[in-house]
Amino acid sequence: QENADPQAAAPLLRRQWSLYSVTPLYRFSGGRLKEYARLLGAFLAAERQKGLAVAVGTEPDVRVTLSSLPELRGDPLDQPAVLVQLSSRSSGSPKSSDEKLMWSGCFCCVSGEDFSENVPEDFTCLPLFLANGAESYTAMVGSWFQKTFDCHFCRLSISPLNLSWMAAMWTGCSVEKNICATELVFSVPCLPQPLDISYAIHPEDAKALWETVQKTPGEITQEEVDLFMDCLYSHFHRHFKIHLSATKLVKVSTAIASAHCNGTVKFLQSKYLLGVLMLLTELAISQIQ
């Protein structure tokens, strides 16, 4: 999956997102986004006033917008992504005044058609949710969606195995701009104080290594990923006498994207955005199932 529309990708690029898996939404309709924004805005205003009732039609200090991003899907059968944005403006400011984006969330499903086929008709599959901003807003927005659409949010972590796949896949991608080193961060276990080891590899060296490992361009196997990581481990041990295989891979950073085991990601290239979202959609679906 390549070449996401740059304009559609723009709200997601170069921000750190926390990942969540979401069960199917009951009776969610992509044609009612303006109504949902109005209701969510009233809910947030009421929450901020600690439960005091707020009329649905009132203008809160926080402006809520929900918009459809049909470009962010891998297959026509996928549900269009839904972008949720919270903007603020000073109380009493005119509507035309500049608003400051304070929180964003995005529901998406990229190449998740196999999962969608097995879900009843009244349910909408948007299994991956990305959140950027204060956790308090994430909790409130998540609470409203859970109550309104009978769904459930759960934090999505990324295993060292999946991080190693990301390192191999992203290293093999061709990048023309914003080229940076491939960096792997490892956590050393069983120490009184936390200790991380950062391992940076020149992007051309990492890509050359991957090309010697990969047997069939466009296809990746677990054996190839393991061999790629073993070669990196051997090189590191030869220079520093440290066995990285005894540590835990916790973060991968490349020119394509960065990902941490705690379930945070940053997208850096619109060209490969759909491919990264497809992988994250798979992880979200596997957690739901």
Stockholm file with secondary structure:
# STOCKHOLM 1.0

chainA/1-289         QENADPQAAAPLLRRQWSLYSVTPLYRFSGGRLKEYARLLGAFLAAERQKGLAVAVGTEPDVRVTLSSLPELRGDPLDQPAVLVQLSSRSSGSPKSSDEKLMWSGCFCCVSGEDFSENVPEDFTCLPLFLANGAESYTAMVGSWFQKTFDCHFCRLSISPLNLSWMAAMWTGCSVEKNICATELVFSVPCLPQPLDISYAIHPEDAKALWETVQKTPGEITQEEVDLFMDCLYSHFHRHFKIHLSATKLVKVSTAIASAHCNGTVKFLQSKYLLGVLMLLTELAISQIQ
#=GR chainA/1-289 SS CCCCCHHHHGGGBTSEEEEEEECCEETCCGGGHHHHHHHHHHHHHHHHTTTCCCCTTSCCSEEEEEEEETTSCSSTTSCCEEEEEEEECCTTCCTTSCCEEEEEEEEECSSCHHHHHTSCTTEECCCEEEEEECHHHHHHHHHHHHHHHCCCEEECCCCHHHHHHHHHHHHTSCCSSSCCCEEEEEECCSCSSCCEEEEEECHHHHHHHHHHHCSSTTCCCHHHHHHHHHHHHHHHHHHHCCCGGGSEEEEEECSSEEEETTTEEEECCGGGHHHHHHHHHHHHHHHHC
#=GC SS_cons         CCCCCHHHHGGGBTSEEEEEEECCEETCCGGGHHHHHHHHHHHHHHHHTTTCCCCTTSCCSEEEEEEEETTSCSSTTSCCEEEEEEEECCTTCCTTSCCEEEEEEEEECSSCHHHHHTSCTTEECCCEEEEEECHHHHHHHHHHHHHHHCCCEEECCCCHHHHHHHHHHHHTSCCSSSCCCEEEEEECCSCSSCCEEEEEECHHHHHHHHHHHCSSTTCCCHHHHHHHHHHHHHHHHHHHCCCGGGSEEEEEECSSEEEETTTEEEECCGGGHHHHHHHHHHHHHHHHC
//
